[in-house]
Amino acid sequence: QTLAELEDFGGEAVAHVADVYNEDQVLAAMAGVAERFGGIDVLVNDAGIVPHFNWGTPRWPAIKDMDLGFYERVMNTNLGGTFMCSKHVTPYLEKADGGHIVNLYGGGGLTPAGALTYVVSKEAIRYFTRYHAEEVREAGICVVVLSPGGAIATEDAPDEARARMDSPELAGPRFLLAAEASMDMSGHLLTLDGDKLVIDD
């Protein structure tokens, strides 16, 4: 569906299905993209397992009820996927003499219970971004963590969620801005102030 929508807008797109924590699948996806378009300029790490809506679907378990498999699945996707994709896109960006990596930060509060694994994974991504940015700064690679605000991109979202959160059409420009962030923003958490990105950490 996303591929068709991109093509409807007049863009050229290719789709690859991959588990972001499966190294072979990530390598194959990136090789396929690089072959099709002659390289890679931007990576957006947006794959993630998110917690329940506060107002709807079954809540994630509290720590005392959380099994290890559930914890590992969320951490491997959210944090592990960011690591895996960042690791393997870096050589492509170095070859291109620079580029951008945009990691997503969803934030989260301390209530209600059940979102611990998600919040921990996202806070870890903030520090991952900071250190990776310094590793690749001399290569001209800008690594930022973006807090884009909420956007509904699923037909299964409850009505109350839709009333509180933006549509993908409104959220999209935020990613375009982040993909053009200047090097002085590298390593930082960015939020949107009007139509401009600002450092928020």
C-alpha positions as CSV (number, residue, x, y, z in Angstrom):
1,Q,0.0,0.0,0.0
2,T,2.8,2.5,0.9
3,L,4.6,1.6,-2.3
4,A,1.5,2.3,-4.4
5,E,0.9,5.6,-2.6
6,L,4.5,6.8,-3.2
7,E,4.2,5.9,-6.9
8,D,0.9,7.8,-7.0
9,F,2.7,10.9,-5.9
10,G,5.1,10.5,-8.8
11,G,8.0,9.1,-6.9
12,E,10.1,6.1,-7.7
13,A,10.1,3.5,-5.0
14,V,11.0,-0.1,-4.2
15,A,9.8,-2.3,-1.3
16,H,11.8,-4.8,0.7
17,V,10.3,-6.9,3.5
18,A,12.8,-7.4,6.3
19,D,13.1,-8.1,10.0
20,V,15.2,-5.2,11.2
21,Y,17.0,-7.3,13.7
22,N,17.9,-10.0,11.2
23,E,21.3,-9.1,9.9
24,D,21.1,-11.0,6.6
25,Q,17.7,-9.5,5.8
26,V,18.9,-6.0,6.6
27,L,22.0,-6.5,4.4
28,A,19.9,-7.8,1.5
29,A,17.4,-4.9,1.8
30,M,20.1,-2.3,1.8
31,A,22.0,-3.9,-1.1
32,G,18.8,-4.0,-3.1
33,V,18.0,-0.3,-2.5
34,A,21.6,0.7,-3.3
35,E,21.6,-1.2,-6.5
36,R,18.2,0.3,-7.6
37,F,19.1,3.9,-6.8
38,G,22.9,3.9,-7.0
39,G,23.4,4.4,-3.3
40,I,21.7,5.4,0.0
41,D,21.5,8.9,1.2
42,V,19.1,8.8,4.2
43,L,18.0,6.1,6.7
44,V,14.9,6.6,8.8
45,N,14.8,4.1,11.7
46,D,11.0,4.0,12.2
47,A,10.3,0.3,12.8
48,G,9.0,-0.3,16.3
49,I,6.6,-2.1,18.5
50,V,4.5,0.4,20.4
51,P,2.4,0.1,23.6
52,H,-1.3,0.1,23.9
53,F,-3.3,3.2,23.4
54,N,-4.1,4.6,26.8
55,W,-7.8,4.6,26.0
56,G,-8.3,1.3,24.2
57,T,-6.6,-1.9,23.4
58,P,-5.3,-4.4,26.0
59,R,-2.5,-3.0,28.1
60,W,1.0,-4.3,28.1
61,P,2.0,-6.2,31.2
62,A,3.6,-4.6,34.3
63,I,7.2,-5.7,35.0
64,K,6.2,-8.4,37.4
65,D,4.0,-10.0,34.8
66,M,6.2,-9.5,31.8
67,D,7.8,-12.5,30.3
68,L,11.4,-12.4,28.9
69,G,10.3,-13.2,25.3
70,F,8.0,-10.2,25.2
71,Y,10.7,-7.9,26.6
72,E,13.3,-9.2,24.1
73,R,10.9,-8.8,21.1
74,V,10.3,-5.1,21.9
75,M,13.9,-4.3,22.7
76,N,15.2,-6.2,19.7
77,T,12.9,-4.4,17.3
78,N,13.0,-0.9,18.7
79,L,16.6,-0.6,19.9
80,G,18.2,-3.6,18.1
81,G,16.7,-2.7,14.8
82,T,18.1,0.9,15.1
83,F,21.5,-0.6,15.8
84,M,21.4,-3.1,13.0
85,C,20.2,-0.7,10.3
86,S,22.5,2.1,11.4
87,K,25.5,-0.3,11.4
88,H,24.9,-1.5,7.9
89,V,23.9,1.8,6.3
90,T,27.0,3.6,7.6
91,P,29.3,2.2,4.9
92,Y,26.9,3.4,2.2
93,L,26.7,6.9,3.6
94,E,30.5,7.0,4.0
95,K,30.8,6.0,0.3
96,A,28.4,8.9,-0.6
97,D,30.6,11.3,1.4
98,G,27.8,12.0,3.9
99,G,24.1,11.6,4.5
100,H,21.5,11.4,7.3
101,I,20.2,8.9,9.8
102,V,17.0,9.8,11.5
103,N,16.1,7.8,14.6
104,L,12.6,8.1,16.1
105,Y,11.9,9.0,19.7
106,G,8.4,8.5,21.0
107,G,8.9,9.5,24.6
108,G,6.5,8.4,27.2
109,G,5.4,9.0,30.7
110,L,5.5,7.0,33.9
111,T,1.8,6.2,33.8
112,P,-0.1,4.1,33.0
113,A,1.9,0.9,33.8
114,G,2.8,-1.3,30.9
115,A,4.8,0.8,28.6
116,L,8.2,0.2,30.4
117,T,9.8,-1.7,27.6
118,Y,8.9,0.8,25.0
119,V,10.1,3.8,27.0
120,V,13.4,2.1,27.9
121,S,14.0,1.3,24.3
122,K,13.3,4.9,23.1
123,E,15.4,6.5,25.9
124,A,18.3,4.2,24.9
125,I,17.9,5.3,21.3
126,R,18.6,8.9,22.4
127,Y,22.0,7.9,23.8
128,F,22.7,5.6,20.9
129,T,22.1,8.6,18.6
130,R,24.5,10.8,20.6
131,Y,27.4,8.4,20.4
132,H,26.9,7.2,16.9
133,A,26.8,10.8,15.7
134,E,30.3,11.4,17.1
135,E,31.6,8.2,15.5
136,V,30.6,9.3,12.0
137,R,30.8,13.1,12.3
138,E,34.1,13.4,10.3
139,A,32.5,11.4,7.5
140,G,29.8,14.1,7.1
141,I,27.0,11.8,8.4
142,C,24.3,13.6,10.4
143,V,22.6,11.4,13.0
144,V,19.6,12.9,14.8
145,V,16.8,11.6,16.9
146,L,13.4,13.0,16.0
147,S,10.3,13.4,18.2
148,P,7.7,13.8,15.4
149,G,4.6,13.7,17.6
150,G,1.9,11.1,17.2
151,A,0.5,10.1,13.9
152,I,-2.2,7.5,13.1
153,A,-1.2,5.2,10.3
154,T,-3.4,2.2,10.9
155,E,-7.0,1.5,10.2
156,D,-7.2,-0.3,13.6
157,A,-6.7,2.8,15.7
158,P,-9.6,3.7,18.0
159,D,-11.6,6.8,17.3
160,E,-10.2,8.6,20.3
161,A,-6.7,8.1,19.1
162,R,-7.6,9.6,15.7
163,A,-9.1,12.6,17.4
164,R,-5.9,13.3,19.3
165,M,-3.1,12.5,16.8
166,D,-2.1,13.8,13.4
167,S,-2.6,12.1,10.1
168,P,0.4,10.7,8.2
169,E,0.0,13.6,5.7
170,L,0.7,16.1,8.4
171,A,3.5,14.1,10.0
172,G,5.4,13.5,6.7
173,P,7.0,17.0,6.3
174,R,8.7,16.6,9.7
175,F,10.7,13.7,8.4
176,L,11.7,15.7,5.3
177,L,13.0,18.5,7.6
178,A,14.9,16.0,9.7
179,A,16.5,14.4,6.6
180,E,18.0,17.8,5.8
181,A,19.2,18.7,9.3
182,S,22.5,20.5,9.5
183,M,25.6,18.9,11.0
184,D,25.4,21.2,14.1
185,M,22.2,19.3,15.0
186,S,23.9,15.9,14.8
187,G,23.6,13.9,18.0
188,H,20.6,15.9,19.3
189,L,16.9,15.3,19.9
190,L,14.9,17.4,17.5
191,T,11.3,18.6,17.8
192,L,9.2,20.8,15.5
193,D,8.6,24.5,16.3
194,G,6.1,25.7,13.7
195,D,7.8,24.7,10.4
196,K,11.3,24.6,11.9
197,L,13.3,21.9,13.6
198,V,14.8,22.9,17.0
199,I,17.2,21.1,19.4
200,D,15.3,19.9,22.4
201,D,17.8,18.3,24.7
